[in-house]
Amino acid sequence: MEGNNEEVAHEFLPLYRIYKDGRVERLMGTEVVPPSVEDPKTGVSSKDVVIIPKTGVSARLYVTKLIQNKKLPLLVYFHGGGFCIDTAFSPTYHYFLNDVVSQANVVAVSVDYRRAPEHYVPVAFDDSWAALNWVLSHFKGGGSESWLSDYADFDQVFLGGDSAGSTIAHNMEIRSGTNPEQINGVKIFGVAMAHPYFLLHRFNGLMEGPGKLWYSVCPSTTGRNDPLINPTTETNLARLGCDRVLVFVAEKDVLKDIGCVYFETLKNIGWGGVVEIMESQGENHVFHLTNPTCENAVNLMKRFVSFLNINRIRSMP
């Protein structure tokens, strides 16, 4: 009977496997690293906080050593991983956020939402919305986290994410645009989305892998026209709750054309904000995380840093 513990009920290779006894085995994206009092490479400090004890939703906060008694732009970041692997505490995201915070001189909150298959989408969206509300509750000195109350400039709030994290960031902007009263009156300035994980019905031939993954992590979906994953069907897209959007795409990424369609749709739908796009030639999905020192990744980081500092650049004489 012991062999029954190894019987597989469902799997989505190479990401995860569910056994008949209910046990979930993630096949990648399981490594974590602790926060740093002061990262030896960047000098950035980080710490972990539990946002909602009941659900375990938490975050890793980052501050630069260059605070110098002034408020800094605030980045709320949502990690990728197809809604099912990786966390805010994964080495990839910890080192990436250290670099972003160091180079852009910002405060960052990396959200750790609950993942499928234990918690199917839209739980990730609901957790991220709750986390964003918690972050923005610190506006005007509110909230319990001193790093946010003391150091974050809530006139310069940005959202960011990669892959599925970009999908979450987009959905947070839809919610903030349609429910501004729920985010303490804060206006989110900009959103940066790297290689967003969206689906469009007309890309059936290219989307077999990402399409199957979506059905696996969101069994309740209405399909590829579901506005949670297909922004072109979102009736409130023109009410996106920010002023600027930056979309990164990669030439060899199967999701590239969909990212471009999102850019064109947002540009022409009557939203009223500014949308920009940057393509990395010869690169694949989230290459900047797997090969952060290559020339294209360095250029992507420079553009991201410039985006987070756009208000500073504007104010320079």
Residue pairs with C-beta under 8 A, 6 or more apart in sequence:
4 20
4 21
5 19
5 21
5 23
6 19
7 19
7 20
7 21
8 17
8 18
8 19
8 20
9 18
9 19
9 20
10 17
10 18
10 117
10 216
11 17
11 18
12 84
12 212
12 213
12 216
13 27
14 27
14 28
15 26
15 27
15 28
15 29
15 82
15 84
15 85
15 213
16 24
16 25
16 26
16 27
16 84
16 85
16 117
17 24
17 25
17 27
18 24
18 25
18 117
19 25
24 117
24 118
26 84
26 85
28 85
29 81
29 85
29 86
29 87
29 90
30 85
31 90
31 91
32 87
32 89
32 90
32 91
33 89
33 90
33 91
33 94
34 89
35 45
35 46
35 47
35 48
35 60
35 94
36 44
36 45
36 46
36 98
37 45
38 44
38 45
38 65
39 45
39 46
39 98
39 102
41 98
42 98
42 99
42 101
42 102
43 64
43 65
43 102
44 62
44 63
44 64
44 65
44 97
44 98
44 101
44 102
45 62
45 63
45 65
46 60
46 61
46 62
46 63
46 94
46 97
46 98
47 60
47 61
47 147
48 58
48 59
48 60
48 61
48 89
49 58
49 59
49 60
49 61
49 145
50 56
50 57
50 58
51 57
51 58
51 59
51 130
51 131
51 134
52 127
52 130
52 131
52 134
55 114
55 127
55 130
56 114
57 111
57 112
57 113
57 114
57 127
57 130
57 131
58 88
58 112
59 88
59 109
59 110
59 111
59 112
59 131
59 135
60 88
60 89
60 94
60 97
60 109
60 110
60 112
61 107
61 108
61 109
61 110
61 145
61 147
61 148
62 97
62 98
62 101
62 107
62 108
62 109
62 110
63 101
63 107
63 147
63 151
64 72
64 101
64 102
64 105
64 106
64 107
66 105
67 151
71 151
71 152
71 153
72 105
72 106
72 107
72 151
72 152
72 153
72 156
73 104
73 106
73 107
73 152
73 153
73 156
73 157
73 158
73 308
73 309
73 311
73 312
74 106
74 107
74 108
74 109
74 135
74 148
74 152
74 153
74 154
74 156
74 157
74 158
75 100
75 101
75 104
75 106
75 107
75 108
75 109
75 158
75 159
75 160
75 308
76 108
76 109
76 111
76 131
76 132
76 135
76 157
76 158
76 159
76 160
76 172
77 93
77 97
77 100
77 108
77 109
77 110
77 111
77 159
77 160
77 161
77 165
78 111
78 113
78 128
78 159
78 160
78 161
78 164
78 165
78 166
78 168
78 169
78 172
79 86
79 87
79 88
79 90
79 93
79 110
79 111
79 112
79 161
79 162
79 165
80 86
80 161
80 162
80 163
80 164
80 165
80 166
80 197
80 286
80 289
81 87
81 90
81 115
81 163
81 164
81 165
82 163
82 164
82 197
82 213
82 217
83 115
83 116
83 121
83 124
83 164
83 217
83 218
84 115
84 116
84 117
84 213
84 216
84 217
85 115
86 92
86 93
87 93
87 112
87 115
88 110
88 111
88 112
89 112
92 289
92 290
93 110
93 289
94 110
95 292
96 289
96 292
97 108
97 110
99 292
99 301
100 106
100 108
100 301
100 304
100 305
100 308
101 107
101 108
103 301
103 305
104 304
104 305
104 308
104 309
105 309
106 158
106 308
107 147
107 148
107 151
107 152
109 131
109 135
109 148
111 127
111 128
111 131
111 132
113 123
113 124
113 127
113 128
113 131
113 168
114 123
114 124
114 127
115 124
116 123
116 124
116 216
116 217
116 218
117 216
117 217
120 217
120 218
120 219
120 220
121 217
121 218
121 221
121 228
122 218
122 220
122 228
124 164
124 168
125 168
125 171
125 172
125 228
128 168
128 171
128 172
129 172
129 175
132 159
132 172
132 176
132 183
133 182
133 183
133 184
134 143
135 143
135 148
136 154
136 157
136 183
136 184
136 186
137 143
137 184
138 145
138 148
138 149
138 152
138 154
139 154
139 184
139 185
139 186
140 154
140 184
141 149
142 149
142 184
143 149
154 186
155 187
155 189
156 189
156 311
157 186
157 187
157 188
157 189
158 188
158 189
158 190
158 191
158 192
158 307
158 308
159 169
159 172
159 173
159 188
159 190
159 191
159 192
159 242
160 169
160 191
160 192
160 193
160 194
160 304
161 167
161 168
161 169
161 192
161 193
161 194
161 196
162 193
162 194
162 195
162 286
162 289
163 194
163 195
163 196
163 197
163 255
163 285
163 286
164 197
166 193
166 194
166 195
166 196
166 197
167 196
167 197
167 198
167 228
167 229
169 191
169 192
169 193
170 191
170 193
170 196
170 198
170 231
171 228
173 188
173 191
173 240
173 241
173 242
173 245
174 227
174 234
174 236
174 237
174 239
174 240
174 241
175 182
175 241
176 182
176 183
176 188
176 241
176 242
177 236
177 239
177 240
177 241
177 242
178 236
178 239
178 241
180 187
180 241
187 241
187 242
187 243
188 241
188 242
189 242
189 243
189 244
189 311
190 242
190 243
190 244
190 245
190 246
190 307
190 308
190 310
191 242
191 244
191 245
191 246
192 245
192 246
192 248
192 304
192 307
192 308
193 245
193 246
193 247
193 248
193 259
194 248
194 286
194 288
194 300
194 304
195 248
195 249
195 250
195 253
195 255
195 256
195 259
195 285
195 286
196 247
196 255
196 258
196 259
196 262
197 210
197 229
197 255
198 229
198 230
198 231
198 255
198 258
198 259
198 262
199 207
199 210
199 211
199 214
199 224
199 229
199 230
199 258
200 207
200 224
200 230
200 232
200 258
200 261
201 223
201 224
201 225
201 230
203 257
203 258
204 211
204 224
206 254
206 257
207 224
207 254
209 254
210 254
210 255
211 224
214 221
214 224
214 229
215 221
218 226
218 228
218 229
221 228
221 229
224 230
225 233
226 233
227 233
227 234
227 235
231 237
231 262
231 265
231 266
232 261
232 262
232 265
237 265
237 266
237 269
237 271
238 269
238 270
238 271
238 272
239 271
240 266
240 271
240 273
242 273
243 273
243 274
244 273
244 274
244 275
244 276
244 307
244 310
245 266
245 273
245 274
245 275
245 276
246 275
246 276
246 277
246 278
246 303
246 304
246 307
247 259
247 262
247 263
247 275
247 276
247 277
247 278
248 259
248 277
248 278
248 279
248 280
248 300
248 303
248 304
249 255
249 256
249 259
249 260
249 277
249 278
249 279
249 280
250 256
250 279
250 280
250 283
250 284
250 285
250 287
251 279
251 280
251 281
251 282
251 283
252 282
252 283
252 284
253 259
253 283
253 284
253 285
254 285
255 285
256 279
259 277
260 277
263 275
263 277
266 273
266 275
267 275
278 300
278 303
280 287
280 288
280 296
280 299
280 300
281 296
282 296
283 296
287 294
287 296
287 297
288 296
288 297
288 300
288 301
291 297
292 301
306 313
